[in-house]
Amino acid sequence: MTKKYLIAPGPTPVPEEVLLEMAKPVMHHRNAQFSAIFAEAREGLKPVFGTKQDVLILLSSGTAAMEAALINTMSAGDRVLVINAGKFGERFTMIAKAYGLVVDELVYEWGRVARAEDVKAYLDRHPDTKAVAVQGSETSTTVYHPIRELAEVVRGYKDTILIVDGITSVGVHETRMDEWGIDILITGSQKALMLPPGLAFIALSEKAWAMTKKSNLPKFYLDLTVELKNQKQDTTAWTPGVNLIYGLKAVVKMLKEEGYDNVYKRHTVCAEATRKGLQALGMRLLAKDTPANSATGFFVPEGVNATAVEDYLREKVGVTLASGQDDIKGKAIRVSHLGYHSYFDTIIALSAIEMALKVFGCDIKLGAGVAAAEAVIAAAFPAK
Ligand SMILES: Cc1ncc(COP(=O)(O)O)c(C=O)c1O
């Protein structure tokens, strides 16, 4: 028997109590019993989003919520600025282009974060820009963009909204949507929310809801005004993911019980321990600027094939990490700290990595990464 460890940045492991909730019989969704569960699950998302606005639940993967953000607020020919610092930034551009929007990109080298002053300079040159779209955590490069500073800039332009793809940052980095002035915030079920893939979540500010009234891009399944009308009455426009909603209700309860600050702290400590562990092994991190606490990417030493290391770990010892994407495929590996991940999952990841690197002929000291990580974790748990 090989015990399996899923330590990739999504889908992430699902806690046993959530799995058990989801194993309950499917119920019909147009009745008071389901509505009560749905309402509780939806309410529990608000503190995670840092909003008093409605958080809408969609039966889709996260990309649909990215699409919904644009098609519900933009009109044909509108100008959009996309922060492209990795694979998911690029996706916003692809969606915007598919709908005929005028897209400009601020392109940053992989591993770098967006600079608020660049966004300000762009908006000063193009005050007709209707939206700025950015990731919270760019999962492909494992950086965290300066969302609070970007929101500070964008709120100064009365006709521009800030869309944040928080798919791997909501529930990881504290995000105060209302206070910071984020106009649209998105996340997905299979990351920090500890559920299987299948749900996406989206909240809009009043400024963004006002834009939905003028938006003329085509939409049907993802028409958020239809969803809002239904979800305000504790039901959905279309058939909801009934069992995923049972699971979501359990997840929001778990997060509240742990305490949101403790959730963020756990991610911070695991991420820091991983970074220190990898650096102690002599690995170079993908993030050149502020690293994300969702996942940590690192380059394997020259001459080693990262995909072979990752395959070895998954197939021989049962540890699933994630590969680098696009240009860094075969060169880099990403380790998750997302969701149902705690301190000893971090130790397992580092232990697996150092053993695999040794097996692949790298000159590393076994235990060095684990020791550095243990020092970080121990410091977070003083005796008194
Ligand atoms: C930052 C970010 N945005 C978007 C997505 C796409 O989400 P999905 O695969 O659920 O459509 C991902 C998935 O990993 C992501 O990490």
The ligand as a Gaussian input file, in Angstrom:
#p B3LYP/6-31G(d) Opt

LIG

0 1
 C       -5.269000      31.928000     -10.078000
 C       -6.132000      30.987000     -10.858000
 N       -7.047000      31.486000     -11.698000
 C       -7.842000      30.700000     -12.418000
 C       -7.765000      29.334000     -12.337000
 C       -8.662000      28.499000     -13.160000
 O       -9.615000      27.895000     -12.368000
 P      -10.408000      26.618000     -12.876000
 O       -9.403000      25.612000     -13.298000
 O      -11.204000      26.231000     -11.658000
 O      -11.288000      27.050000     -13.994000
 C       -6.814000      28.752000     -11.499000
 C       -6.670000      27.302000     -11.426000
 O       -5.696000      26.762000     -10.948000
 C       -5.989000      29.599000     -10.734000
 O       -5.076000      29.091000      -9.902000

